[in-house]
């Protein structure tokens, strides 16, 4: 993950966001993921798992001996054993085609925070897993268009409170940091100029 | 991990660097030449115009021992002309002062911020690198040396807003090849725009990281065909061994 450090809170929170997963195998004793405390998790059941777990289960190849064990334990003859991973990942609802279409239409009006507090980080992680050229373009265009608005708001002292308030509430964490940076640097220059007058 | 200061220079640091720039003063008192680490300062003889570093000029001005001569570009007509240029060209900043011809082998080469051409000998038609800091500091310390300080202040404010708006708009045009033309931008503007622009660039890079990596891989694969054929050859050989 390069720049993301082990203690990066944002990276940890991104990892905790849920993604829909479909189990490819029946796993005994994992029913509690579905809220079924004692039972098994059935093949084909859809569960929302945190990204870190989903990613691990989807990418880790199942050892043949384990598959054999599952077979012995559960005896599901219909179970297809040619799949090599436990679950298949799906796109999280925050990156559903509906959302991408809305972003294509007008990036400024979408409330990213309601979709996912770490929208862009989640997007970057998903793009690590899936090859989606279209999503790359939509996300980078969105980021650029919204960054321009954020810069405007950061330099306009009334913008963040007045008509821009709705937009500001919809910023995800990356964008909030961007806003804070832009605001702080403008403030530093203003402070320097006022300090000059005090001397 | 968490440094108290953001990367880059803070506004007071930029202003500190700006104090090395030379400005012209008209001394009111005599002062012998000073040999300082940063170079010697010529003797000050009252009615003669002399170039001294800004910090010394401010000090002498505060002690009422000298008057500062504002640089030629820091006058309403020229600033108005530059402001007009800035508003008429929404895509470019007004060009920086022309660089002097390359010096001979035996002379000291100054880096661009500290050229005499940027301040004392600056042409009136361009903003030097430290225009904002220099302008603000001179206006603050030596308002009475300006003919029309108030309109200079207003014009500087206008220039600052126009240019910062342009700088922020640049990020929208930040495209795949990457790069923002910032010719003619000043030191304080860099300090102000740095964290936002680098934030946008970093964000975009994170989104596009995997995409770019794959594209690069695809590029190298297309470019270098020979290693792949070797691999294919090995595979074929293994298959024939298995089947035979």
Interface residues (C-beta under 8 A of the other chain):
Chain A: X2 X3 X5 X7 X120 X121 X123 X124 X127 X128 X131 X133 X136 X139 X140 X143 X144 X145 X147 X148 X151 X152 X154 X155 X174 X177 X178 X181 X182 X184 X185 X186 X188 X189 X191 X192 X193 X195 X196 X197 X199
Chain B: X1 X6 X10 X11 X12 X15 X136 X137 X140 X164 X168 X169 X171 X172 X174 X188 X191 X192 X193 X194 X195 X196 X199 X200 X202 X203 X204 X206 X207 X208 X209 X210 X211 X214
